[in-house]
Amino acid sequence: MFRHSELLSLVDNSDPAITSSTIRPYMYKNIHATEIKANNTFTLAFASSFFVRKGTEYSLSSTPFRINGVDHHFGDIEIADSDNRTVMVYKTINGVNQIVIPEAGLINPVTGIITINNFVPDDASDIRITIIPNSLDIAPKRNQIINIEASRILASGSIDNIAYSGPSGAIDYTTTSRLR
């Protein structure tokens, strides 16, 4: 069981210089796609339901894979009158995302299941599918193991202006968003 508050406590208590910490957990699974379309059907069952962003911002992201020599990614779009979302494939040209495959799967945020199909990369590719859990706590199910991947931890420090300057330090203080 991953308990968000427990990890925050361990980080905060690891050094007296740390006065506050923020941790944003993400869930991911790796798939191995091939050049054979029939082999590229995946059902990914995650340990938690998903946080779904509203509007045009993607809830799902992936590492790049190549189609016709160009990097592509998985993203998702809303389905009208549904909690589910459609997985799609897009490429970025001049900073603008262009949908290439509008229906490449389905996200069911409530059950924590993503299906992916209907795409063929140029060559065999390992693709990481990443999504935000609905809760900051994650409870593994179905023989799943939670792993905190050290190479993907991003840490940065900043001066706590309130602790350093007292109440006047709060004038320009901004809080950290739950999401990036």
SULBEL-V333622 format. One record per run of one state. SS is the DSSP state (H for helix, E for strand, - for the rest). FROM is the first residue (numbers start at 0). LEN is the number of residues. Records with the same first field share a line. If there is no record, write none. Layout:
BEGIN
SS->FROM-LEN, FROM-LEN
END
This chain:
BEGIN
-->0-1, 2-1, 12-14, 33-3, 39-2, 45-4, 50-9, 62-2, 67-2, 78-6, 93-2, 108-4, 116-8, 131-1, 133-4, 138-11, 152-8, 170-10
E->1-1, 26-7, 41-4, 49-1, 59-3, 64-3, 69-9, 84-9, 95-13, 112-4, 124-7, 132-1, 137-1
H->3-9, 36-3, 149-3, 160-10
END
